Each structure stands twice: as C-alpha cells, then as structure tokens.
Amino acid sequence: MAALLSSFVMRLRLKELLKRISSQSKGKQRKFQSLLIVCSEEHSHKEELFLEFAKQFGIAPISITVIVLSNKEILETVETSIETHFFTKKSVGFFGKLPVSLKQLFKKKFDLQINFFNSSAVFTEFVSASFDSSLRVGFSKCNHQLNDLILDIDPNEGELFLKETNTYLKAILN
C-alpha cells in the first residue's frame, strides 16, 4: 500500500517536472561542456560507449556524470573512470524527495542529458526529469515529453547510437 501511494505521489511530482521542462526555453548551443547520462542498470556497463560519445563532442571525461537507476535494493558498485551515482527506488523519499546527500548534483545544470533507457517507468522518468539540462536526448519507447530529441533506435545498437546522435546533435550545434 505504501509503495502504491509513493508511486502515486511520484507520478504527481513527475507531471510538475514535465511542465517545467516543456516551458524551459532552449537557447542556442555552440558546444556541449557537460554531459549527464541517466541509464538503467542493464546499460550501466557501457562506459566505453559513453566515453566515445563524449569524445565526438569534445566533452572531457571529467565533465561526464552517469546516473544508474535500479529497482534492486542493493547495487553492486563498479569502479569506473566516470563520475557515477547509483539510485534505487528507496533513494527517493515517500513524497518524492530526492536524496539530500546528492543535493548539489540535482542543482547542477548540464548542457546535454542522454536518457539512456527505452521504457516508460515513473521512477526512471521522475529521476531523469529532476535534473536541469539544456538539451535532452532519449529513445522512442520512453515518455516523449521528457526529451527534446527522440531516437527511434535500440539503445543496444552502440554504433548506430553514435552515428545518429552525431548527425542530429551536430546539426543542432551549427
């Protein structure tokens, strides 16, 4: 019962966040300085793909932040060269409160956010929408209100992801 009520509250907060995202003006970008990648646990092992993506746009590895979302209570942490934070549903408080320990991370503004998940789930969308990003890229099977650029490809197709994002994002930058 508590999980159901918590999910309902999170859904209400998500609606507010999506309204905020849709009303943000999208300024002209010349270059991406910072990158946020929000991914499901199944895609968290794609560090090389994320680094290659950042390299295409001249984003330094130190300017990349990865958020790994999981339904599990206990996550296996893996040592990576990219700043990585792990979130579970338990990380989000009952009333949709985000972890106080990561308050600075949620206040940070990112130039580019990649929502590297291809399904629609309240928890995933809520955490993703909680970040402040100038431009958001995602996949076609997730909530379209969450992203500015939507790719109709499978996230497991790494080479195609690199090619498509390179094509579309470079067009946006010019």
C-alpha atoms as a printed R data frame, in Angstrom:
    type eleno elety resid chain resno      x      y       z
1   ATOM     1    CA   MET     A     1  0.000  0.000   0.000
2   ATOM     2    CA   ALA     A     2  2.803  2.413   0.921
3   ATOM     3    CA   ALA     A     3  4.619  1.636  -2.354
4   ATOM     4    CA   LEU     A     4  1.457  2.329  -4.323
5   ATOM     5    CA   LEU     A     5  0.892  5.646  -2.561
6   ATOM     6    CA   SER     A     6  4.539  6.613  -3.020
7   ATOM     7    CA   SER     A     7  4.285  5.815  -6.729
8   ATOM     8    CA   PHE     A     8  1.162  7.999  -6.979
9   ATOM     9    CA   VAL     A     9  2.962 10.941  -5.321
10  ATOM    10    CA   MET     A    10  5.975 10.428  -7.602
11  ATOM    11    CA   ARG     A    11  3.657 10.481 -10.638
12  ATOM    12    CA   LEU     A    12  2.167 13.815  -9.491
13  ATOM    13    CA   ARG     A    13  5.625 15.295  -8.971
14  ATOM    14    CA   LEU     A    14  6.666 13.986 -12.391
15  ATOM    15    CA   LYS     A    15  3.783 15.894 -14.020
16  ATOM    16    CA   GLU     A    16  5.049 19.100 -12.385
17  ATOM    17    CA   LEU     A    17  8.599 18.428 -13.573
18  ATOM    18    CA   LEU     A    18  7.446 17.725 -17.135
19  ATOM    19    CA   LYS     A    19  5.577 21.063 -17.186
20  ATOM    20    CA   ARG     A    20  8.781 22.798 -16.063
21  ATOM    21    CA   ILE     A    21 10.804 21.040 -18.770
22  ATOM    22    CA   SER     A    22  8.320 21.946 -21.516
23  ATOM    23    CA   SER     A    23  8.319 25.608 -20.511
24  ATOM    24    CA   GLN     A    24 12.117 25.977 -20.493
25  ATOM    25    CA   SER     A    25 13.497 27.932 -23.394
26  ATOM    26    CA   LYS     A    26 16.131 26.142 -25.438
27  ATOM    27    CA   GLY     A    27 18.973 28.568 -26.044
28  ATOM    28    CA   LYS     A    28 21.324 28.136 -28.987
29  ATOM    29    CA   GLN     A    29 24.157 25.788 -28.061
30  ATOM    30    CA   ARG     A    30 27.579 26.219 -29.641
31  ATOM    31    CA   LYS     A    31 29.299 23.457 -27.722
32  ATOM    32    CA   PHE     A    32 28.457 20.950 -25.026
33  ATOM    33    CA   GLN     A    33 30.619 21.355 -21.911
34  ATOM    34    CA   SER     A    34 28.890 18.898 -19.586
35  ATOM    35    CA   LEU     A    35 27.108 15.591 -20.105
36  ATOM    36    CA   LEU     A    36 24.649 13.719 -17.906
37  ATOM    37    CA   ILE     A    37 23.729 10.141 -18.744
38  ATOM    38    CA   VAL     A    38 20.737  8.637 -16.958
39  ATOM    39    CA   CYS     A    39 20.646  4.908 -17.603
40  ATOM    40    CA   SER     A    40 19.090  1.730 -16.354
41  ATOM    41    CA   GLU     A    41 21.265 -0.805 -14.595
42  ATOM    42    CA   GLU     A    42 21.281 -3.016 -17.693
43  ATOM    43    CA   HIS     A    43 23.075 -0.273 -19.649
44  ATOM    44    CA   SER     A    44 25.465  0.833 -16.900
45  ATOM    45    CA   HIS     A    45 28.319 -1.253 -18.334
46  ATOM    46    CA   LYS     A    46 28.528  0.908 -21.488
47  ATOM    47    CA   GLU     A    47 31.305  3.152 -20.187
48  ATOM    48    CA   GLU     A    48 33.307  2.877 -23.435
49  ATOM    49    CA   LEU     A    49 30.261  3.907 -25.490
50  ATOM    50    CA   PHE     A    50 29.638  6.892 -23.222
51  ATOM    51    CA   LEU     A    51 33.293  7.952 -23.442
52  ATOM    52    CA   GLU     A    52 33.251  7.614 -27.244
53  ATOM    53    CA   PHE     A    53 30.069  9.702 -27.391
54  ATOM    54    CA   ALA     A    54 31.658 12.430 -25.248
55  ATOM    55    CA   LYS     A    55 34.793 12.359 -27.398
56  ATOM    56    CA   GLN     A    56 32.693 13.075 -30.543
57  ATOM    57    CA   PHE     A    57 31.588 16.350 -28.982
58  ATOM    58    CA   GLY     A    58 34.799 17.311 -27.191
59  ATOM    59    CA   ILE     A    59 33.374 16.725 -23.713
60  ATOM    60    CA   ALA     A    60 36.097 15.931 -21.205
61  ATOM    61    CA   PRO     A    61 35.635 12.692 -19.193
62  ATOM    62    CA   ILE     A    62 35.736 14.754 -16.002
63  ATOM    63    CA   SER     A    63 32.592 16.577 -17.216
64  ATOM    64    CA   ILE     A    64 30.563 13.365 -17.578
65  ATOM    65    CA   THR     A    65 28.155 12.223 -14.871
66  ATOM    66    CA   VAL     A    66 26.352  8.886 -15.038
67  ATOM    67    CA   ILE     A    67 23.232  8.121 -13.010
68  ATOM    68    CA   VAL     A    68 22.426  4.400 -12.783
69  ATOM    69    CA   LEU     A    69 18.833  3.560 -11.869
70  ATOM    70    CA   SER     A    70 17.829  0.203 -10.442
71  ATOM    71    CA   ASN     A    71 14.835 -1.488  -8.907
72  ATOM    72    CA   LYS     A    72 17.116 -3.573  -6.688
73  ATOM    73    CA   GLU     A    73 17.682 -2.551  -3.097
74  ATOM    74    CA   ILE     A    74 21.400 -3.265  -3.037
75  ATOM    75    CA   LEU     A    75 23.537 -2.463  -6.053
76  ATOM    76    CA   GLU     A    76 26.906 -3.850  -6.927
77  ATOM    77    CA   THR     A    77 29.143 -0.833  -7.336
78  ATOM    78    CA   VAL     A    78 31.662 -0.966 -10.111
79  ATOM    79    CA   GLU     A    79 34.780  1.185 -10.302
80  ATOM    80    CA   THR     A    80 34.653  3.427 -13.378
81  ATOM    81    CA   SER     A    81 36.624  6.364 -14.724
82  ATOM    82    CA   ILE     A    82 33.400  8.383 -14.995
83  ATOM    83    CA   GLU     A    83 31.620 10.001 -12.044
84  ATOM    84    CA   THR     A    84 28.819  7.529 -11.346
85  ATOM    85    CA   HIS     A    85 25.927  7.669  -8.881
86  ATOM    86    CA   PHE     A    86 23.527  4.821  -8.143
87  ATOM    87    CA   PHE     A    87 19.833  5.308  -7.376
88  ATOM    88    CA   THR     A    88 17.228  2.870  -6.244
89  ATOM    89    CA   LYS     A    89 13.546  3.451  -5.632
90  ATOM    90    CA   LYS     A    90 14.383  3.552  -1.939
91  ATOM    91    CA   SER     A    91 16.700  6.543  -2.646
92  ATOM    92    CA   VAL     A    92 13.636  8.646  -3.377
93  ATOM    93    CA   GLY     A    93 11.662  9.553  -0.283
94  ATOM    94    CA   PHE     A    94  7.988  8.812   0.191
95  ATOM    95    CA   PHE     A    95  6.911 12.272  -1.007
96  ATOM    96    CA   GLY     A    96  9.265 12.281  -3.992
97  ATOM    97    CA   LYS     A    97 12.146 13.798  -2.034
98  ATOM    98    CA   LEU     A    98 15.486 13.267  -3.702
99  ATOM    99    CA   PRO     A    99 18.487 12.215  -1.588
100 ATOM   100    CA   VAL     A   100 19.908 15.102   0.436
101 ATOM   101    CA   SER     A   101 23.399 13.638   0.000
102 ATOM   102    CA   LEU     A   102 23.169 14.406  -3.735
103 ATOM   103    CA   LYS     A   103 21.557 17.848  -3.440
104 ATOM   104    CA   GLN     A   104 24.459 19.536  -5.274
105 ATOM   105    CA   LEU     A   105 24.164 17.110  -8.170
106 ATOM   106    CA   PHE     A   106 20.491 17.947  -8.684
107 ATOM   107    CA   LYS     A   107 21.272 21.691  -8.558
108 ATOM   108    CA   LYS     A   108 23.958 21.412 -11.255
109 ATOM   109    CA   LYS     A   109 22.993 22.486 -14.801
110 ATOM   110    CA   PHE     A   110 24.032 20.151 -17.602
111 ATOM   111    CA   ASP     A   111 24.412 21.139 -21.257
112 ATOM   112    CA   LEU     A   112 23.342 17.732 -22.548
113 ATOM   113    CA   GLN     A   113 21.413 14.882 -20.961
114 ATOM   114    CA   ILE     A   114 21.167 11.430 -22.513
115 ATOM   115    CA   ASN     A   115 18.263  9.386 -21.165
116 ATOM   116    CA   PHE     A   116 19.753  6.002 -21.974
117 ATOM   117    CA   PHE     A   117 16.694  3.864 -21.292
118 ATOM   118    CA   ASN     A   118 13.961  2.697 -23.597
119 ATOM   119    CA   SER     A   119 10.943  2.092 -21.411
120 ATOM   120    CA   SER     A   120  8.402  4.164 -19.601
121 ATOM   121    CA   ALA     A   121  8.513  3.895 -15.800
122 ATOM   122    CA   VAL     A   122  7.561  6.512 -13.219
123 ATOM   123    CA   PHE     A   123 10.733  6.110 -11.130
124 ATOM   124    CA   THR     A   124 13.059  6.393 -14.135
125 ATOM   125    CA   GLU     A   125 11.223  9.351 -15.627
126 ATOM   126    CA   PHE     A   126 10.962 11.132 -12.274
127 ATOM   127    CA   VAL     A   127 14.701 10.955 -11.579
128 ATOM   128    CA   SER     A   128 15.523 11.941 -15.161
129 ATOM   129    CA   ALA     A   129 13.143 14.925 -15.098
130 ATOM   130    CA   SER     A   130 14.616 16.096 -11.783
131 ATOM   131    CA   PHE     A   131 17.837 17.217 -13.450
132 ATOM   132    CA   ASP     A   132 18.339 20.629 -15.030
133 ATOM   133    CA   SER     A   133 19.583 20.115 -18.579
134 ATOM   134    CA   SER     A   134 19.611 22.390 -21.617
135 ATOM   135    CA   LEU     A   135 19.044 19.608 -24.140
136 ATOM   136    CA   ARG     A   136 17.698 16.092 -23.571
137 ATOM   137    CA   VAL     A   137 18.108 13.100 -25.878
138 ATOM   138    CA   GLY     A   138 16.208  9.853 -25.421
139 ATOM   139    CA   PHE     A   139 14.727  6.830 -27.115
140 ATOM   140    CA   SER     A   140 11.329  6.345 -28.705
141 ATOM   141    CA   LYS     A   141  9.768  3.954 -26.180
142 ATOM   142    CA   CYS     A   142 10.059  6.329 -23.240
143 ATOM   143    CA   ASN     A   143  7.929  9.370 -22.401
144 ATOM   144    CA   HIS     A   144  8.306 11.815 -25.307
145 ATOM   145    CA   GLN     A   145  7.691 14.804 -23.017
146 ATOM   146    CA   LEU     A   146 10.989 14.018 -21.327
147 ATOM   147    CA   ASN     A   147 13.207 14.570 -24.370
148 ATOM   148    CA   ASP     A   148 13.933 17.230 -26.956
149 ATOM   149    CA   LEU     A   149 15.460 14.783 -29.444
150 ATOM   150    CA   ILE     A   150 13.998 11.291 -29.728
151 ATOM   151    CA   LEU     A   151 15.906  8.464 -31.407
152 ATOM   152    CA   ASP     A   152 13.932  5.565 -32.860
153 ATOM   153    CA   ILE     A   153 16.708  3.032 -32.365
154 ATOM   154    CA   ASP     A   154 17.584  0.309 -29.867
155 ATOM   155    CA   PRO     A   155 19.996  1.534 -27.153
156 ATOM   156    CA   ASN     A   156 21.892 -1.755 -27.546
157 ATOM   157    CA   GLU     A   157 23.000 -0.702 -31.022
158 ATOM   158    CA   GLY     A   158 26.037  1.294 -29.917
159 ATOM   159    CA   GLU     A   159 27.455  2.165 -33.332
160 ATOM   160    CA   LEU     A   160 24.061  3.310 -34.611
161 ATOM   161    CA   PHE     A   161 23.567  5.393 -31.441
162 ATOM   162    CA   LEU     A   162 26.920  7.143 -32.025
163 ATOM   163    CA   LYS     A   163 26.142  7.756 -35.706
164 ATOM   164    CA   GLU     A   164 22.607  9.078 -35.142
165 ATOM   165    CA   THR     A   165 23.478 11.342 -32.217
166 ATOM   166    CA   ASN     A   166 26.492 12.669 -34.104
167 ATOM   167    CA   THR     A   167 24.296 13.533 -37.109
168 ATOM   168    CA   TYR     A   168 21.460 15.206 -35.225
169 ATOM   169    CA   LEU     A   169 23.362 16.918 -32.424
170 ATOM   170    CA   LYS     A   170 25.966 18.393 -34.772
171 ATOM   171    CA   ALA     A   171 23.087 19.814 -36.832
172 ATOM   172    CA   ILE     A   172 21.671 21.381 -33.677
173 ATOM   173    CA   LEU     A   173 25.050 22.870 -32.755
174 ATOM   174    CA   ASN     A   174 25.531 24.536 -36.148
